[in-house]
Amino acid sequence: MQAVLHERPGGPEVLTVGDVPDPEPGGGQVLVDVAAVGVNFRDVYEREGRPPYSGGDFPSVLGAEGAGTVVGTGERVAWLDVAGSYAARVAAHRDALVPVPDGVPLDVAAAVMLQGCTAQYLVGDSHPVAEGDWVVVHSAAGGVGLLLTQLVRARGGHVLATVSTEDKAALAREAGADDVVVGYDGFAERVRELSGGEGAAAVYDGVGRTTFAAGLTALRPTGRMIVYGAASGQPEPLEVQSLAGHGSLYVQRPTLKTYTRTPEMLRERAGAVLDLVAAGRLDVRIGGRYPLAEARRAHEDLEGRRTTGKLLLEPSAS
């Protein structure tokens, strides 16, 4: 079968495509024909060897998210944490697989698993959005951002979105953003204006270093700074005492792994997201499709901020 091989830590140039033997399922595992694979920044971190992905044997196969059919039974399944997903087939533990409802295409399931479950815990757990809350969503035209904006609005909250271009601003507005700041500058002042001077109940920050400090000034008293990613790098070290002066703030660095740490939690969270998609209440934007042979280009496009929504690799197109 074809797979994307990770020869050594480094840039997109370390990715190659080659033929490897089909994986052999072990105890509790099944073999799955992969229909689509999600491309995520966690794959970039793994490719670069950033913690916690440093170490391991090379060459290896990248990727963790996808959807497909179980060989022998035809069951439609999706996953968000199966190693080696940049391949035509994977061996996966049953506990890592989630049933895909009949009304959800497999490519859409692959596109929504990781980012949809992330958006779901952000609005339901990290800061349970309440009616009337103003929140800031950074990179609102990205995969998580578009889903997050929709889920905040569904709970009765208001979104100030930040994006990098006018085209992306239009996408954020289509997803339900109440207002958009292009270029990230001035978002703290703008959300205070929109909220009558109070500030945001939460800042959902997947950018990190370049937005973190200003985000603290955007929050209302006891507001929550939620750093769920660091596309621009890790924020500068935080002096905890500074949270007092900003209004007794909370800061969280959540991970999806925490919120899906048992098979039951995974199925409940992913099932809720897939049900929303099946009901037409959550729109999933697929921003690009690539054959496995073009995985390097997919990484270049993702890192170069040339994309919106979700990028997919499709083994059948290779």
TISE-655924 format. One record per residue (C-alpha): residue in three letters; x, y, z. Coordinates in steps of 0.05 Angstrom, whole numbers, padded with zeros to 5 digits, always signed. Layout:
<rs>
ALAXYZ/...
</rs>
This chain:
<rs>
MET+00000+00000+00000/GLN+00020+00073-00007/ALA+00039+00114+00054/VAL+00072+00181+00070/LEU+00139+00166+00101/HIS+00172+00212+00151/GLU+00247+00202+00140/ARG+00274+00248+00194/PRO+00253+00311+00233/GLY+00250+00373+00189/GLY+00210+00413+00139/PRO+00160+00388+00087/GLU+00218+00364+00045/VAL+00228+00304+00093/LEU+00162+00274+00070/THR+00164+00221+00017/VAL+00112+00173-00011/GLY+00128+00099-00018/ASP+00100+00029-00018/VAL+00099-00006+00049/PRO+00068-00072+00072/ASP-00004-00070+00097/PRO-00007-00063+00173/GLU-00021-00127+00211/PRO-00076-00118+00264/GLY-00058-00141+00333/GLY-00102-00159+00391/GLY-00165-00116+00394/GLN-00148-00083+00327/VAL-00182-00083+00260/LEU-00156-00065+00190/VAL-00188-00003+00160/ASP-00188+00021+00087/VAL-00175+00096+00093/ALA-00222+00141+00053/ALA-00194+00208+00077/VAL-00142+00234+00125/GLY-00143+00300+00162/VAL-00082+00345+00157/ASN-00068+00383+00221/PHE-00016+00426+00255/ARG-00003+00368+00303/ASP+00024+00331+00241/VAL+00071+00390+00228/TYR+00096+00386+00300/GLU+00106+00311+00293/ARG+00143+00321+00227/GLU+00189+00373+00260/GLY+00201+00331+00321/ARG+00171+00380+00370/PRO+00152+00353+00439/PRO+00114+00309+00453/TYR+00128+00280+00384/SER+00204+00279+00387/GLY+00240+00212+00385/GLY+00216+00147+00355/ASP+00240+00104+00298/PHE+00249+00128+00227/PRO+00223+00123+00175/SER+00153+00127+00205/VAL+00084+00145+00177/LEU+00053+00211+00198/GLY-00019+00227+00215/ALA-00071+00211+00267/GLU-00140+00230+00241/GLY-00184+00200+00187/ALA-00245+00159+00166/GLY-00256+00096+00127/THR-00288+00027+00126/VAL-00269-00034+00167/VAL-00242-00089+00122/GLY-00288-00149+00123/THR-00349-00116+00154/GLY-00356-00050+00116/GLU-00369-00010+00180/ARG-00361+00065+00170/VAL-00315+00092+00223/ALA-00275+00154+00240/TRP-00217+00168+00288/LEU-00174+00224+00314/ASP-00116+00187+00347/VAL-00092+00129+00304/ALA-00018+00132+00289/GLY+00004+00125+00217/SER-00060+00151+00186/TYR-00025+00181+00124/ALA-00034+00114+00089/ALA-00083+00073+00047/ARG-00096+00027+00106/VAL-00088+00031+00182/ALA-00092-00019+00239/ALA-00135+00011+00294/HIS-00159-00010+00362/ARG-00234-00014+00366/ASP-00233+00034+00425/ALA-00204+00088+00380/LEU-00259+00083+00327/VAL-00325+00121+00326/PRO-00385+00100+00283/VAL-00402+00149+00228/PRO-00477+00162+00218/ASP-00505+00144+00150/GLY-00520+00217+00134/VAL-00447+00238+00141/PRO-00399+00226+00082/LEU-00333+00195+00103/ASP-00292+00254+00078/VAL-00333+00301+00120/ALA-00325+00255+00181/ALA-00250+00256+00171/ALA-00251+00332+00165/VAL-00290+00344+00229/MET-00264+00294+00280/LEU-00204+00329+00310/GLN-00225+00401+00299/GLY-00299+00389+00314/CYS-00284+00354+00380/THR-00235+00410+00397/ALA-00288+00464+00384/GLN-00339+00424+00423/TYR-00298+00420+00487/LEU-00276+00492+00480/VAL-00348+00519+00482/GLY-00375+00466+00529/ASP-00319+00455+00579/SER-00260+00504+00575/HIS-00310+00561+00578/PRO-00383+00539+00576/VAL-00410+00595+00532/ALA-00472+00627+00561/GLU-00526+00668+00527/GLY-00500+00737+00512/ASP-00426+00722+00524/TRP-00376+00758+00479/VAL-00316+00716+00460/VAL-00255+00726+00415/VAL-00240+00671+00364/HIS-00171+00677+00333/SER-00158+00649+00264/ALA-00232+00645+00255/ALA-00228+00622+00182/GLY-00187+00561+00199/GLY-00214+00492+00211/VAL-00226+00500+00286/GLY-00244+00573+00280/LEU-00302+00563+00232/LEU-00331+00506+00274/LEU-00319+00543+00339/THR-00355+00605+00314/GLN-00416+00564+00294/LEU-00419+00529+00362/VAL-00412+00594+00401/ARG-00469+00625+00362/ALA-00512+00562+00372/ARG-00504+00572+00447/GLY-00527+00645+00443/GLY-00458+00676+00447/HIS-00427+00731+00405/VAL-00362+00725+00367/LEU-00308+00776+00351/ALA-00267+00739+00299/THR-00196+00754+00279/VAL-00168+00734+00211/SER-00109+00752+00166/THR-00144+00773+00101/GLU-00209+00803+00076/ASP-00227+00738+00040/LYS-00221+00701+00106/ALA-00263+00755+00140/ALA-00320+00738+00092/LEU-00316+00664+00112/ALA-00317+00682+00186/ARG-00379+00724+00176/GLU-00413+00668+00138/ALA-00399+00623+00197/GLY-00436+00672+00243/ALA-00383+00720+00269/ASP-00415+00785+00294/ASP-00354+00826+00278/VAL-00285+00814+00247/VAL-00217+00845+00257/VAL-00170+00836+00198/GLY-00097+00832+00216/TYR-00104+00817+00291/ASP-00085+00887+00315/GLY-00135+00923+00359/PHE-00180+00863+00375/ALA-00176+00876+00450/GLU-00202+00947+00443/ARG-00256+00925+00393/VAL-00285+00870+00437/ARG-00290+00920+00495/GLU-00329+00967+00450/LEU-00375+00912+00428/SER-00387+00887+00499/GLY-00403+00955+00528/GLY-00335+00963+00560/GLU-00336+00897+00598/GLY-00291+00854+00555/ALA-00293+00783+00530/ALA-00316+00725+00572/ALA-00263+00682+00537/VAL-00209+00687+00486/TYR-00200+00623+00445/ASP-00128+00627+00421/GLY-00096+00578+00373/VAL-00043+00628+00352/GLY-00001+00635+00415/ARG+00058+00681+00419/THR+00034+00739+00376/THR-00036+00745+00406/PHE-00030+00721+00478/ALA-00009+00785+00514/ALA-00062+00827+00480/GLY-00114+00773+00495/LEU-00104+00782+00569/THR-00124+00856+00562/ALA-00187+00836+00523/LEU-00218+00796+00579/ARG-00271+00817+00629/PRO-00259+00805+00703/THR-00252+00730+00717/GLY-00249+00718+00641/ARG-00214+00659+00611/MET-00154+00657+00566/ILE-00155+00590+00531/VAL-00092+00574+00491/TYR-00109+00511+00452/GLY-00053+00518+00401/ALA+00010+00558+00385/ALA+00015+00567+00310/SER+00060+00628+00320/GLY+00101+00596+00376/GLN+00092+00588+00450/PRO+00072+00651+00490/GLU+00125+00686+00531/PRO+00129+00660+00603/LEU+00072+00687+00645/GLU+00080+00721+00712/VAL+00021+00692+00750/GLN+00013+00755+00793/SER-00004+00794+00730/LEU-00070+00757+00725/ALA-00093+00793+00788/GLY-00084+00862+00758/HIS-00122+00842+00695/GLY-00183+00822+00737/SER-00171+00754+00770/LEU-00164+00718+00704/TYR-00160+00644+00687/VAL-00111+00614+00638/GLN-00117+00544+00609/ARG-00075+00503+00561/PRO-00123+00447+00545/THR-00112+00386+00501/LEU-00161+00344+00463/LYS-00129+00282+00492/THR-00153+00303+00562/TYR-00224+00311+00539/THR-00225+00245+00501/ARG-00183+00205+00550/THR-00230+00145+00554/PRO-00266+00108+00498/GLU-00332+00131+00529/MET-00312+00204+00529/LEU-00287+00198+00457/ARG-00351+00166+00432/GLU-00396+00215+00469/ARG-00359+00277+00445/ALA-00347+00254+00373/GLY-00418+00226+00369/ALA-00447+00294+00389/VAL-00406+00329+00335/LEU-00424+00279+00281/ASP-00498+00283+00300/LEU-00495+00358+00291/VAL-00465+00348+00222/ALA-00517+00296+00203/ALA-00573+00343+00225/GLY-00546+00400+00182/ARG-00531+00443+00243/LEU-00455+00445+00234/ASP-00424+00463+00168/VAL-00356+00432+00154/ARG-00313+00469+00103/ILE-00263+00426+00066/GLY-00212+00476+00041/GLY-00167+00429+00001/ARG-00160+00357-00023/TYR-00093+00325-00040/PRO-00072+00255-00061/LEU-00022+00222-00014/ALA+00033+00237-00064/GLU+00022+00312-00051/ALA+00026+00309+00025/ARG+00087+00355+00023/ARG+00047+00408-00014/ALA-00010+00402+00036/HIS+00039+00416+00093/GLU+00069+00475+00055/ASP-00001+00504+00043/LEU-00021+00495+00116/GLU+00041+00527+00144/GLY+00039+00583+00093/ARG-00031+00604+00116/ARG-00056+00595+00044/THR-00116+00553+00066/THR-00183+00559+00099/GLY-00224+00504+00132/LYS-00197+00433+00132/LEU-00145+00400+00088/LEU-00152+00326+00070/LEU-00108+00273+00040/GLU-00146+00222-00003/PRO-00109+00156-00013/SER-00156+00135-00070/ALA-00133+00196-00110/SER-00060+00175-00107/
</rs>
